[in-house]
Amino acid sequence: MLSRRLTRERRTVLAMIRLYCRDHHKTQGSLCPQCDGLRDYVQRRLDRCVFGGKKPTCAKCPVHCYAPDPRKQIKVVMRYAGPRMPLRHPFLALAHVIDGRRKAPSLPQC
């Protein structure tokens, strides 16, 4: 079962990808194949996060879990959608800002 934090993180990233895809790829309601692939990749990365429910925001995370190409893609998406989130999804944007102020946990010991 996913924590509330990870569920919200999924919703936030999906909202960002949808906003980007709609404005750049002119989609309505569904994602283009490229953005759908990025969404699937992000979902897999969140499923495998070593921090689980204590996951910090990506900007504060000490682990870079994205491969180089998807990392470039998600950076472009976040740079575009981030400033637009407070108007389109105010709750998710506020929650993301609050999460970003939390201290990142230390890496779990094996």
Backbone as XML, in Angstrom:
<?xml version="1.0"?>
<chain id="A" units="angstrom">
  <residue number="1" name="MET">
    <atom name="N" x="0.833" y="-1.176" z="0.000"/>
    <atom name="CA" x="0.000" y="0.000" z="0.000"/>
    <atom name="C" x="0.881" y="1.244" z="0.000"/>
  </residue>
  <residue number="2" name="LEU">
    <atom name="N" x="0.530" y="2.213" z="-0.846"/>
    <atom name="CA" x="1.310" y="3.428" z="-0.957"/>
    <atom name="C" x="0.999" y="4.389" z="0.182"/>
  </residue>
  <residue number="3" name="SER">
    <atom name="N" x="2.002" y="5.120" z="0.603"/>
    <atom name="CA" x="1.788" y="6.136" z="1.620"/>
    <atom name="C" x="1.052" y="7.322" z="0.990"/>
  </residue>
  <residue number="4" name="ARG">
    <atom name="N" x="0.483" y="8.153" z="1.841"/>
    <atom name="CA" x="-0.201" y="9.357" z="1.345"/>
    <atom name="C" x="0.780" y="10.260" z="0.606"/>
  </residue>
  <residue number="5" name="ARG">
    <atom name="N" x="2.005" y="10.312" z="1.096"/>
    <atom name="CA" x="3.038" y="11.158" z="0.485"/>
    <atom name="C" x="3.340" y="10.691" z="-0.946"/>
  </residue>
  <residue number="6" name="LEU">
    <atom name="N" x="3.523" y="9.389" z="-1.133"/>
    <atom name="CA" x="3.821" y="8.872" z="-2.473"/>
    <atom name="C" x="2.614" y="8.989" z="-3.401"/>
  </residue>
  <residue number="7" name="THR">
    <atom name="N" x="1.428" y="8.818" z="-2.865"/>
    <atom name="CA" x="0.220" y="8.974" z="-3.679"/>
    <atom name="C" x="0.111" y="10.414" z="-4.176"/>
  </residue>
  <residue number="8" name="ARG">
    <atom name="N" x="0.382" y="11.350" z="-3.295"/>
    <atom name="CA" x="0.343" y="12.763" z="-3.690"/>
    <atom name="C" x="1.459" y="13.089" z="-4.683"/>
  </residue>
  <residue number="9" name="GLU">
    <atom name="N" x="2.623" y="12.502" z="-4.484"/>
    <atom name="CA" x="3.740" y="12.712" z="-5.412"/>
    <atom name="C" x="3.365" y="12.221" z="-6.808"/>
  </residue>
  <residue number="10" name="ARG">
    <atom name="N" x="2.714" y="11.075" z="-6.879"/>
    <atom name="CA" x="2.242" y="10.549" z="-8.172"/>
    <atom name="C" x="1.262" y="11.516" z="-8.825"/>
  </residue>
  <residue number="11" name="ARG">
    <atom name="N" x="0.305" y="11.999" z="-8.051"/>
    <atom name="CA" x="-0.688" y="12.933" z="-8.586"/>
    <atom name="C" x="-0.032" y="14.224" z="-9.075"/>
  </residue>
  <residue number="12" name="THR">
    <atom name="N" x="0.948" y="14.711" z="-8.328"/>
    <atom name="CA" x="1.633" y="15.947" z="-8.703"/>
    <atom name="C" x="2.394" y="15.776" z="-10.010"/>
  </residue>
  <residue number="13" name="VAL">
    <atom name="N" x="3.165" y="14.715" z="-10.119"/>
    <atom name="CA" x="3.949" y="14.487" z="-11.338"/>
    <atom name="C" x="3.027" y="14.249" z="-12.532"/>
  </residue>
  <residue number="14" name="LEU">
    <atom name="N" x="1.965" y="13.492" z="-12.328"/>
    <atom name="CA" x="1.022" y="13.252" z="-13.418"/>
    <atom name="C" x="0.370" y="14.561" z="-13.865"/>
  </residue>
  <residue number="15" name="ALA">
    <atom name="N" x="0.012" y="15.417" z="-12.925"/>
    <atom name="CA" x="-0.576" y="16.715" z="-13.280"/>
    <atom name="C" x="0.416" y="17.551" z="-14.082"/>
  </residue>
  <residue number="16" name="MET">
    <atom name="N" x="1.678" y="17.510" z="-13.714"/>
    <atom name="CA" x="2.703" y="18.259" z="-14.450"/>
    <atom name="C" x="2.871" y="17.722" z="-15.866"/>
  </residue>
  <residue number="17" name="ILE">
    <atom name="N" x="2.917" y="16.404" z="-15.992"/>
    <atom name="CA" x="3.087" y="15.797" z="-17.311"/>
    <atom name="C" x="1.871" y="16.097" z="-18.189"/>
  </residue>
  <residue number="18" name="ARG">
    <atom name="N" x="0.670" y="16.003" z="-17.635"/>
    <atom name="CA" x="-0.538" y="16.314" z="-18.411"/>
    <atom name="C" x="-0.544" y="17.760" z="-18.883"/>
  </residue>
  <residue number="19" name="LEU">
    <atom name="N" x="-0.176" y="18.671" z="-17.998"/>
    <atom name="CA" x="-0.135" y="20.090" z="-18.352"/>
    <atom name="C" x="0.864" y="20.332" z="-19.481"/>
  </residue>
  <residue number="20" name="TYR">
    <atom name="N" x="2.044" y="19.757" z="-19.362"/>
    <atom name="CA" x="3.069" y="19.904" z="-20.389"/>
    <atom name="C" x="2.606" y="19.301" z="-21.715"/>
  </residue>
  <residue number="21" name="CYS">
    <atom name="N" x="2.074" y="18.087" z="-21.669"/>
    <atom name="CA" x="1.660" y="17.388" z="-22.882"/>
    <atom name="C" x="0.534" y="18.142" z="-23.590"/>
  </residue>
  <residue number="22" name="ARG">
    <atom name="N" x="-0.429" y="18.610" z="-22.822"/>
    <atom name="CA" x="-1.549" y="19.338" z="-23.414"/>
    <atom name="C" x="-1.069" y="20.597" z="-24.136"/>
  </residue>
  <residue number="23" name="ASP">
    <atom name="N" x="-0.166" y="21.330" z="-23.508"/>
    <atom name="CA" x="0.292" y="22.598" z="-24.085"/>
    <atom name="C" x="1.336" y="22.439" z="-25.182"/>
  </residue>
  <residue number="24" name="HIS">
    <atom name="N" x="2.145" y="21.392" z="-25.117"/>
    <atom name="CA" x="3.200" y="21.221" z="-26.119"/>
    <atom name="C" x="2.855" y="20.235" z="-27.228"/>
  </residue>
  <residue number="25" name="HIS">
    <atom name="N" x="2.076" y="19.234" z="-26.910"/>
    <atom name="CA" x="1.752" y="18.208" z="-27.904"/>
    <atom name="C" x="0.294" y="18.263" z="-28.339"/>
  </residue>
  <residue number="26" name="LYS">
    <atom name="N" x="-0.419" y="19.262" z="-27.816"/>
    <atom name="CA" x="-1.814" y="19.540" z="-28.207"/>
    <atom name="C" x="-2.737" y="18.343" z="-28.000"/>
  </residue>
  <residue number="27" name="THR">
    <atom name="N" x="-2.534" y="17.617" z="-26.913"/>
    <atom name="CA" x="-3.403" y="16.489" z="-26.600"/>
    <atom name="C" x="-4.574" y="16.957" z="-25.746"/>
  </residue>
  <residue number="28" name="GLN">
    <atom name="N" x="-5.646" y="16.244" z="-25.806"/>
    <atom name="CA" x="-6.831" y="16.546" z="-25.008"/>
    <atom name="C" x="-7.266" y="15.284" z="-24.279"/>
  </residue>
  <residue number="29" name="GLY">
    <atom name="N" x="-7.160" y="15.275" z="-22.964"/>
    <atom name="CA" x="-7.642" y="14.146" z="-22.179"/>
    <atom name="C" x="-6.655" y="13.017" z="-21.982"/>
  </residue>
  <residue number="30" name="SER">
    <atom name="N" x="-5.899" y="12.663" z="-22.990"/>
    <atom name="CA" x="-4.933" y="11.576" z="-22.851"/>
    <atom name="C" x="-3.534" y="12.109" z="-23.160"/>
  </residue>
  <residue number="31" name="LEU">
    <atom name="N" x="-2.539" y="11.305" z="-22.837"/>
    <atom name="CA" x="-1.153" y="11.699" z="-23.080"/>
    <atom name="C" x="-0.675" y="11.158" z="-24.423"/>
  </residue>
  <residue number="32" name="CYS">
    <atom name="N" x="0.268" y="11.870" z="-25.021"/>
    <atom name="CA" x="0.906" y="11.366" z="-26.235"/>
    <atom name="C" x="1.791" y="10.175" z="-25.836"/>
  </residue>
  <residue number="33" name="PRO">
    <atom name="N" x="2.232" y="9.359" z="-26.793"/>
    <atom name="CA" x="3.054" y="8.191" z="-26.454"/>
    <atom name="C" x="4.342" y="8.550" z="-25.695"/>
  </residue>
  <residue number="34" name="GLN">
    <atom name="N" x="4.991" y="9.655" z="-26.050"/>
    <atom name="CA" x="6.227" y="10.045" z="-25.379"/>
    <atom name="C" x="5.961" y="10.397" z="-23.914"/>
  </residue>
  <residue number="35" name="CYS">
    <atom name="N" x="4.942" y="11.197" z="-23.660"/>
    <atom name="CA" x="4.613" y="11.590" z="-22.282"/>
    <atom name="C" x="4.056" y="10.421" z="-21.483"/>
  </residue>
  <residue number="36" name="ASP">
    <atom name="N" x="3.334" y="9.525" z="-22.147"/>
    <atom name="CA" x="2.821" y="8.336" z="-21.477"/>
    <atom name="C" x="3.979" y="7.441" z="-21.031"/>
  </residue>
  <residue number="37" name="GLY">
    <atom name="N" x="4.997" y="7.327" z="-21.866"/>
    <atom name="CA" x="6.188" y="6.559" z="-21.490"/>
    <atom name="C" x="6.915" y="7.190" z="-20.320"/>
  </residue>
  <residue number="38" name="LEU">
    <atom name="N" x="7.008" y="8.520" z="-20.309"/>
    <atom name="CA" x="7.644" y="9.221" z="-19.196"/>
    <atom name="C" x="6.846" y="8.992" z="-17.915"/>
  </residue>
  <residue number="39" name="ARG">
    <atom name="N" x="5.530" y="9.064" z="-18.006"/>
    <atom name="CA" x="4.678" y="8.824" z="-16.840"/>
    <atom name="C" x="4.905" y="7.418" z="-16.283"/>
  </residue>
  <residue number="40" name="ASP">
    <atom name="N" x="4.952" y="6.422" z="-17.160"/>
    <atom name="CA" x="5.198" y="5.047" z="-16.720"/>
    <atom name="C" x="6.555" y="4.920" z="-16.038"/>
  </residue>
  <residue number="41" name="TYR">
    <atom name="N" x="7.559" y="5.576" z="-16.592"/>
    <atom name="CA" x="8.903" y="5.534" z="-16.023"/>
    <atom name="C" x="8.907" y="6.142" z="-14.622"/>
  </residue>
  <residue number="42" name="VAL">
    <atom name="N" x="8.267" y="7.298" z="-14.490"/>
    <atom name="CA" x="8.202" y="7.974" z="-13.192"/>
    <atom name="C" x="7.483" y="7.095" z="-12.171"/>
  </residue>
  <residue number="43" name="GLN">
    <atom name="N" x="6.396" y="6.461" z="-12.580"/>
    <atom name="CA" x="5.652" y="5.586" z="-11.678"/>
    <atom name="C" x="6.543" y="4.439" z="-11.188"/>
  </residue>
  <residue number="44" name="ARG">
    <atom name="N" x="7.312" y="3.850" z="-12.091"/>
    <atom name="CA" x="8.217" y="2.750" z="-11.701"/>
    <atom name="C" x="9.277" y="3.233" z="-10.718"/>
  </residue>
  <residue number="45" name="ARG">
    <atom name="N" x="9.808" y="4.426" z="-10.975"/>
    <atom name="CA" x="10.838" y="4.964" z="-10.079"/>
    <atom name="C" x="10.256" y="5.228" z="-8.690"/>
  </residue>
  <residue number="46" name="LEU">
    <atom name="N" x="9.045" y="5.749" z="-8.640"/>
    <atom name="CA" x="8.404" y="5.987" z="-7.344"/>
    <atom name="C" x="8.132" y="4.669" z="-6.617"/>
  </residue>
  <residue number="47" name="ASP">
    <atom name="N" x="7.744" y="3.638" z="-7.361"/>
    <atom name="CA" x="7.495" y="2.322" z="-6.757"/>
    <atom name="C" x="8.757" y="1.755" z="-6.112"/>
  </residue>
  <residue number="48" name="ARG">
    <atom name="N" x="9.903" y="2.071" z="-6.672"/>
    <atom name="CA" x="11.170" y="1.497" z="-6.212"/>
    <atom name="C" x="11.989" y="2.438" z="-5.340"/>
  </residue>
  <residue number="49" name="CYS">
    <atom name="N" x="11.418" y="3.537" z="-4.924"/>
    <atom name="CA" x="12.155" y="4.518" z="-4.134"/>
    <atom name="C" x="12.653" y="3.891" z="-2.832"/>
  </residue>
  <residue number="50" name="VAL">
    <atom name="N" x="13.938" y="4.082" z="-2.550"/>
    <atom name="CA" x="14.534" y="3.495" z="-1.350"/>
    <atom name="C" x="13.996" y="4.149" z="-0.079"/>
  </residue>
  <residue number="51" name="PHE">
    <atom name="N" x="13.434" y="5.343" z="-0.187"/>
    <atom name="CA" x="12.932" y="6.049" z="0.982"/>
    <atom name="C" x="11.474" y="5.734" z="1.283"/>
  </residue>
  <residue number="52" name="GLY">
    <atom name="N" x="10.783" y="5.130" z="0.336"/>
    <atom name="CA" x="9.378" y="4.788" z="0.544"/>
    <atom name="C" x="8.540" y="6.024" z="0.839"/>
  </residue>
  <residue number="53" name="GLY">
    <atom name="N" x="7.731" y="5.949" z="1.881"/>
    <atom name="CA" x="6.840" y="7.046" z="2.244"/>
    <atom name="C" x="7.548" y="8.271" z="2.775"/>
  </residue>
  <residue number="54" name="LYS">
    <atom name="N" x="8.847" y="8.158" z="3.065"/>
    <atom name="CA" x="9.613" y="9.307" z="3.558"/>
    <atom name="C" x="10.412" y="9.964" z="2.438"/>
  </residue>
  <residue number="55" name="LYS">
    <atom name="N" x="10.024" y="9.683" z="1.206"/>
    <atom name="CA" x="10.719" y="10.209" z="0.042"/>
    <atom name="C" x="10.731" y="11.730" z="0.064"/>
  </residue>
  <residue number="56" name="PRO">
    <atom name="N" x="11.906" y="12.329" z="-0.115"/>
    <atom name="CA" x="11.962" y="13.785" z="-0.226"/>
    <atom name="C" x="11.592" y="14.210" z="-1.649"/>
  </residue>
  <residue number="57" name="THR">
    <atom name="N" x="11.449" y="15.500" z="-1.863"/>
    <atom name="CA" x="11.241" y="15.966" z="-3.230"/>
    <atom name="C" x="12.509" y="15.666" z="-4.022"/>
  </residue>
  <residue number="58" name="CYS">
    <atom name="N" x="12.372" y="15.551" z="-5.322"/>
    <atom name="CA" x="13.522" y="15.186" z="-6.163"/>
    <atom name="C" x="14.682" y="16.171" z="-6.004"/>
  </residue>
  <residue number="59" name="ALA">
    <atom name="N" x="14.372" y="17.451" z="-5.812"/>
    <atom name="CA" x="15.423" y="18.454" z="-5.683"/>
    <atom name="C" x="16.282" y="18.219" z="-4.441"/>
  </residue>
  <residue number="60" name="LYS">
    <atom name="N" x="15.729" y="17.616" z="-3.416"/>
    <atom name="CA" x="16.471" y="17.381" z="-2.174"/>
    <atom name="C" x="16.945" y="15.948" z="-2.019"/>
  </residue>
  <residue number="61" name="CYS">
    <atom name="N" x="16.627" y="15.095" z="-2.950"/>
    <atom name="CA" x="16.947" y="13.679" z="-2.817"/>
    <atom name="C" x="18.438" y="13.426" z="-3.038"/>
  </residue>
  <residue number="62" name="PRO">
    <atom name="N" x="19.074" y="12.666" z="-2.143"/>
    <atom name="CA" x="20.491" y="12.357" z="-2.321"/>
    <atom name="C" x="20.745" y="11.257" z="-3.354"/>
  </residue>
  <residue number="63" name="VAL">
    <atom name="N" x="19.686" y="10.572" z="-3.793"/>
    <atom name="CA" x="19.815" y="9.488" z="-4.770"/>
    <atom name="C" x="19.237" y="9.966" z="-6.100"/>
  </residue>
  <residue number="64" name="HIS">
    <atom name="N" x="20.038" y="9.868" z="-7.155"/>
    <atom name="CA" x="19.543" y="10.222" z="-8.485"/>
    <atom name="C" x="19.134" y="8.922" z="-9.170"/>
  </residue>
  <residue number="65" name="CYS">
    <atom name="N" x="17.851" y="8.633" z="-9.123"/>
    <atom name="CA" x="17.387" y="7.324" z="-9.579"/>
    <atom name="C" x="16.933" y="7.314" z="-11.037"/>
  </residue>
  <residue number="66" name="TYR">
    <atom name="N" x="16.895" y="8.466" z="-11.694"/>
    <atom name="CA" x="16.473" y="8.513" z="-13.090"/>
    <atom name="C" x="17.680" y="8.320" z="-14.004"/>
  </residue>
  <residue number="67" name="ALA">
    <atom name="N" x="17.467" y="7.615" z="-15.099"/>
    <atom name="CA" x="18.493" y="7.497" z="-16.137"/>
    <atom name="C" x="18.649" y="8.874" z="-16.797"/>
  </residue>
  <residue number="68" name="PRO">
    <atom name="N" x="19.749" y="9.136" z="-17.490"/>
    <atom name="CA" x="19.992" y="10.472" z="-18.037"/>
    <atom name="C" x="18.893" y="11.015" z="-18.962"/>
  </residue>
  <residue number="69" name="ASP">
    <atom name="N" x="18.394" y="10.218" z="-19.897"/>
    <atom name="CA" x="17.376" y="10.727" z="-20.827"/>
    <atom name="C" x="16.055" y="11.070" z="-20.142"/>
  </residue>
  <residue number="70" name="PRO">
    <atom name="N" x="15.494" y="10.158" z="-19.328"/>
    <atom name="CA" x="14.264" y="10.529" z="-18.619"/>
    <atom name="C" x="14.472" y="11.699" z="-17.660"/>
  </residue>
  <residue number="71" name="ARG">
    <atom name="N" x="15.665" y="11.822" z="-17.093"/>
    <atom name="CA" x="15.949" y="12.946" z="-16.193"/>
    <atom name="C" x="15.862" y="14.266" z="-16.961"/>
  </residue>
  <residue number="72" name="LYS">
    <atom name="N" x="16.406" y="14.287" z="-18.172"/>
    <atom name="CA" x="16.313" y="15.498" z="-18.999"/>
    <atom name="C" x="14.856" y="15.804" z="-19.331"/>
  </residue>
  <residue number="73" name="GLN">
    <atom name="N" x="14.098" y="14.763" z="-19.674"/>
    <atom name="CA" x="12.688" y="14.954" z="-20.027"/>
    <atom name="C" x="11.893" y="15.510" z="-18.850"/>
  </residue>
  <residue number="74" name="ILE">
    <atom name="N" x="12.065" y="14.938" z="-17.668"/>
    <atom name="CA" x="11.265" y="15.374" z="-16.527"/>
    <atom name="C" x="11.684" y="16.769" z="-16.084"/>
  </residue>
  <residue number="75" name="LYS">
    <atom name="N" x="12.943" y="17.128" z="-16.262"/>
    <atom name="CA" x="13.375" y="18.496" z="-15.941"/>
    <atom name="C" x="12.668" y="19.505" z="-16.839"/>
  </residue>
  <residue number="76" name="VAL">
    <atom name="N" x="12.563" y="19.193" z="-18.120"/>
    <atom name="CA" x="11.862" y="20.081" z="-19.052"/>
    <atom name="C" x="10.398" y="20.209" z="-18.648"/>
  </residue>
  <residue number="77" name="VAL">
    <atom name="N" x="9.783" y="19.089" z="-18.322"/>
    <atom name="CA" x="8.376" y="19.089" z="-17.911"/>
    <atom name="C" x="8.197" y="19.922" z="-16.643"/>
  </residue>
  <residue number="78" name="MET">
    <atom name="N" x="9.053" y="19.714" z="-15.651"/>
    <atom name="CA" x="8.917" y="20.429" z="-14.381"/>
    <atom name="C" x="9.202" y="21.922" z="-14.517"/>
  </residue>
  <residue number="79" name="ARG">
    <atom name="N" x="10.160" y="22.266" z="-15.355"/>
    <atom name="CA" x="10.437" y="23.697" z="-15.577"/>
    <atom name="C" x="9.250" y="24.401" z="-16.217"/>
  </residue>
  <residue number="80" name="TYR">
    <atom name="N" x="8.568" y="23.709" z="-17.094"/>
    <atom name="CA" x="7.395" y="24.312" z="-17.736"/>
    <atom name="C" x="6.195" y="24.317" z="-16.790"/>
  </residue>
  <residue number="81" name="ALA">
    <atom name="N" x="5.897" y="23.164" z="-16.217"/>
    <atom name="CA" x="4.667" y="23.014" z="-15.441"/>
    <atom name="C" x="4.764" y="23.610" z="-14.040"/>
  </residue>
  <residue number="82" name="GLY">
    <atom name="N" x="5.937" y="23.619" z="-13.450"/>
    <atom name="CA" x="6.097" y="24.106" z="-12.083"/>
    <atom name="C" x="5.496" y="25.479" z="-11.826"/>
  </residue>
  <residue number="83" name="PRO">
    <atom name="N" x="5.848" y="26.483" z="-12.628"/>
    <atom name="CA" x="5.277" y="27.816" z="-12.397"/>
    <atom name="C" x="3.772" y="27.896" z="-12.663"/>
  </residue>
  <residue number="84" name="ARG">
    <atom name="N" x="3.230" y="26.965" z="-13.406"/>
    <atom name="CA" x="1.800" y="26.979" z="-13.731"/>
    <atom name="C" x="0.961" y="26.179" z="-12.734"/>
  </residue>
  <residue number="85" name="MET">
    <atom name="N" x="1.603" y="25.383" z="-11.919"/>
    <atom name="CA" x="0.889" y="24.519" z="-10.976"/>
    <atom name="C" x="0.047" y="25.285" z="-9.950"/>
  </residue>
  <residue number="86" name="PRO">
    <atom name="N" x="0.525" y="26.394" z="-9.375"/>
    <atom name="CA" x="-0.313" y="27.084" z="-8.381"/>
    <atom name="C" x="-1.669" y="27.534" z="-8.930"/>
  </residue>
  <residue number="87" name="LEU">
    <atom name="N" x="-1.733" y="27.862" z="-10.200"/>
    <atom name="CA" x="-3.010" y="28.280" z="-10.784"/>
    <atom name="C" x="-3.880" y="27.092" z="-11.154"/>
  </residue>
  <residue number="88" name="ARG">
    <atom name="N" x="-3.275" y="26.019" z="-11.632"/>
    <atom name="CA" x="-4.030" y="24.860" z="-12.114"/>
    <atom name="C" x="-4.336" y="23.838" z="-11.023"/>
  </residue>
  <residue number="89" name="HIS">
    <atom name="N" x="-3.377" y="23.649" z="-10.132"/>
    <atom name="CA" x="-3.507" y="22.637" z="-9.073"/>
    <atom name="C" x="-2.941" y="23.220" z="-7.762"/>
  </residue>
  <residue number="90" name="PRO">
    <atom name="N" x="-3.649" y="24.167" z="-7.165"/>
    <atom name="CA" x="-3.090" y="24.864" z="-5.997"/>
    <atom name="C" x="-2.775" y="23.957" z="-4.806"/>
  </residue>
  <residue number="91" name="PHE">
    <atom name="N" x="-3.629" y="22.969" z="-4.525"/>
    <atom name="CA" x="-3.360" y="22.084" z="-3.387"/>
    <atom name="C" x="-2.076" y="21.292" z="-3.615"/>
  </residue>
  <residue number="92" name="LEU">
    <atom name="N" x="-1.935" y="20.699" z="-4.800"/>
    <atom name="CA" x="-0.733" y="19.919" z="-5.085"/>
    <atom name="C" x="0.518" y="20.791" z="-5.054"/>
  </residue>
  <residue number="93" name="ALA">
    <atom name="N" x="0.405" y="22.004" z="-5.577"/>
    <atom name="CA" x="1.554" y="22.911" z="-5.585"/>
    <atom name="C" x="1.962" y="23.282" z="-4.165"/>
  </residue>
  <residue number="94" name="LEU">
    <atom name="N" x="0.992" y="23.607" z="-3.328"/>
    <atom name="CA" x="1.285" y="23.966" z="-1.937"/>
    <atom name="C" x="1.891" y="22.782" z="-1.187"/>
  </residue>
  <residue number="95" name="ALA">
    <atom name="N" x="1.317" y="21.617" z="-1.366"/>
    <atom name="CA" x="1.844" y="20.423" z="-0.699"/>
    <atom name="C" x="3.273" y="20.137" z="-1.148"/>
  </residue>
  <residue number="96" name="HIS">
    <atom name="N" x="3.567" y="20.369" z="-2.416"/>
    <atom name="CA" x="4.920" y="20.135" z="-2.932"/>
    <atom name="C" x="5.916" y="21.127" z="-2.315"/>
  </residue>
  <residue number="97" name="VAL">
    <atom name="N" x="5.488" y="22.368" z="-2.162"/>
    <atom name="CA" x="6.355" y="23.373" z="-1.523"/>
    <atom name="C" x="6.626" y="22.974" z="-0.075"/>
  </residue>
  <residue number="98" name="ILE">
    <atom name="N" x="5.601" y="22.550" z="0.630"/>
    <atom name="CA" x="5.772" y="22.129" z="2.022"/>
    <atom name="C" x="6.689" y="20.909" z="2.098"/>
  </residue>
  <residue number="99" name="ASP">
    <atom name="N" x="6.482" y="19.933" z="1.222"/>
    <atom name="CA" x="7.344" y="18.750" z="1.202"/>
    <atom name="C" x="8.790" y="19.132" z="0.908"/>
  </residue>
  <residue number="100" name="GLY">
    <atom name="N" x="8.985" y="20.145" z="0.060"/>
    <atom name="CA" x="10.328" y="20.582" z="-0.295"/>
    <atom name="C" x="11.073" y="21.225" z="0.850"/>
  </residue>
  <residue number="101" name="ARG">
    <atom name="N" x="10.362" y="21.670" z="1.858"/>
    <atom name="CA" x="10.996" y="22.282" z="3.026"/>
    <atom name="C" x="11.431" y="21.246" z="4.064"/>
  </residue>
  <residue number="102" name="ARG">
    <atom name="N" x="10.975" y="20.033" z="3.906"/>
    <atom name="CA" x="11.364" y="18.980" z="4.843"/>
    <atom name="C" x="12.798" y="18.544" z="4.571"/>
  </residue>
  <residue number="103" name="LYS">
    <atom name="N" x="13.471" y="18.158" z="5.618"/>
    <atom name="CA" x="14.838" y="17.673" z="5.487"/>
    <atom name="C" x="14.817" y="16.285" z="4.847"/>
  </residue>
  <residue number="104" name="ALA">
    <atom name="N" x="15.728" y="16.050" z="3.933"/>
    <atom name="CA" x="15.823" y="14.748" z="3.280"/>
    <atom name="C" x="16.349" y="13.721" z="4.284"/>
  </residue>
  <residue number="105" name="PRO">
    <atom name="N" x="15.756" y="12.523" z="4.306"/>
    <atom name="CA" x="16.252" y="11.487" z="5.225"/>
    <atom name="C" x="17.610" y="10.970" z="4.755"/>
  </residue>
  <residue number="106" name="SER">
    <atom name="N" x="18.335" y="10.375" z="5.674"/>
    <atom name="CA" x="19.616" y="9.789" z="5.290"/>
    <atom name="C" x="19.334" y="8.465" z="4.574"/>
  </residue>
  <residue number="107" name="LEU">
    <atom name="N" x="20.309" y="8.028" z="3.827"/>
    <atom name="CA" x="20.164" y="6.780" z="3.072"/>
    <atom name="C" x="20.019" y="5.598" z="4.021"/>
  </residue>
  <residue number="108" name="PRO">
    <atom name="N" x="19.092" y="4.685" z="3.678"/>
    <atom name="CA" x="18.945" y="3.483" z="4.513"/>
    <atom name="C" x="20.217" y="2.641" z="4.468"/>
  </residue>
  <residue number="109" name="GLN">
    <atom name="N" x="20.565" y="2.082" z="5.598"/>
    <atom name="CA" x="21.759" y="1.226" z="5.676"/>
    <atom name="C" x="21.393" y="-0.203" z="5.277"/>
  </residue>
  <residue number="110" name="CYS">
    <atom name="N" x="22.267" y="-0.828" z="4.508"/>
    <atom name="CA" x="22.022" y="-2.218" z="4.078"/>
    <atom name="C" x="22.455" y="-3.201" z="5.116"/>
  </residue>
</chain>
